[in-house]
Amino acid sequence: MQLKLSKLYIIIFIISSFITFAYSADYNSVKEKALILKDGSEQDKIEAVQEFGRLSSNANFIIDDLIFSLRNDKSHEVRMEIIRALERIGGQANKTVPALIEALGDENWEIRWSAAGALTSFGKKSAMAVPELVGLLRDPEDYVRNAALSTLGKMGPISVAAMMDEVSKSLKDSEDQLYMRIICIRSLGALGAKAMVSVPLLIENSTHEDIDVRLESVIALRKIGGDDSMPGEIGWLAEPDEMIWPKVGPKMEGNFLMFAEAKQMVIYAIVDTLLKSIDDPDQRVSYAAIKGIANFGKKALPIKDKLIDYMNRGSPVIRRVAIDTLANIGEEADDVIPDLVTALSDFDVNVQWAAIQALRVKGNKAVPELIFMLEYDDDLLTPNILKTFAEIGNDAKGAVKNLLIILEHENPQYRALAAEALGEIGEPSKEVINSLESLKDDKDKNVIKTVQWSLNELRMIKNRRDNED
């Protein structure tokens, strides 16, 4: 037994010695290669730095040399590679992050762009860079601004506070302060639930005299309110990545209810603001508000009458969005079905299609009203009623008898649409098939084509049902 243990110790010693020697050799070779940063050609420096980057954390001991060259090398190509290497190595944040922050102010936009992007890999350790990153939102280069925005978006509450501060500044502070306010409001919206603390500030800006500020504020509120993320623990405020549901127990239940109630209050405040913004004199703001309310489903029920009013008198865009919103409210808005059917005769085709889709969502509940209006044989209504039956599909089987009557209509468009609807409804009764068969020699080519398609569909359904039996 002792002999076996001795052999084991010897093997472990040999392996350890080999690893130590290998590391030592690697350390020496890397240190030797670092000398290239001082005296090598531009290409040699780039190749050396790329190799350091590939070593990742194993090149941690070379960070001081890289930072020195980042500050002093004359080639911006070399310096860009150094920034990439520092990002991949990802160590010694107390040294690397300040060096990257310094690079954010470089006169070369590619260096600023690279440094802004590299800070992302340091996560919350790069929080000290937030003021400089916010400053880069004013950069003349799109790439730099986008990199700064992307990095800020990954810093959670710290960046939220910085952007809120920027939004709160007077527009008289600088010439581009209006631009900064709009950009930061847009960024807060992109953060979703993580920017929930900014809701009061966004509500305030939703009534600003500048149209673009109002528009971006409404859109941001829409995004924050529509984000289903839920902070589950108090630590979420400091650790935005910890967006988890709490382990509900006697101690956690109170916190859970607190978060749920707090979010509900925020949602109500957002909905109330969107309701007020519907009456904004600018159509873009009004559209964004109505579209936002659609995301809240049943919470939009209190404004049902206002939506019906907009559906009947607003611009085509507003009418269409109002219809979409009513469709998303749910069964509580089933009493608007007659209004939706009336909207089928709207002069705007997009509004008509929105009404068709809204009625499709209502399904068989919309069929009686559609049948009732079909009897008026209105040139504007009838075609879209028939299209709606086709969209509803099998749930519209209660309209089959009415469709069979339409098959005999003198208008070929009606006959074709009725035939299509019968095929989509998919009830292959003998009466339906015989009625369609009688139109195979119709004078209108479109009717013949549609009838053939419907017959094929119905026969496939019948064969499938027969096989199942």
Secondary structure, DSSP 8 states (H G I E B T S, - for coil): -HHHHHHHHHHHHHHHHHHHHHHHHHHHHHHHHHTHHHHS-HHHHHHHHHHHHHHGGGGGGGHHHHHHHHHH-S-HHHHHHHHHHHHHH---HHHHHHHHHHHTT-SSHHHHHHHHHHGGGGGGGGGGGHHHHHHGGG-S-HHHHHHHHHHHTTSTHHHHHHHHHHHHS-TTS-TTHHHHHHHHHHHHHHTGGGGGGGHHHHHHHTT-SSHHHHHHHHHHHHHHHH------SGGGGT-TT-------STTTHHHHHHHHHHHHHHHHHHHHHHHHHTT-SSHHHHHHHHHHHHTTGGGGGGGHHHHHHHHHHS-HHHHHHHHHHHHHH-GGGGGGHHHHHHGGG-SSHHHHHHHHHHHHHHGGGGHHHHHHHHTT--TTHHHHHHHHHHHHGGGGGGGHHHHHHHTT-S-HHHHHHHHHHHHHHT---HHHHHHHHTTTT-S-HHHHHHHHHHHHHHHHHHHHHHHH-
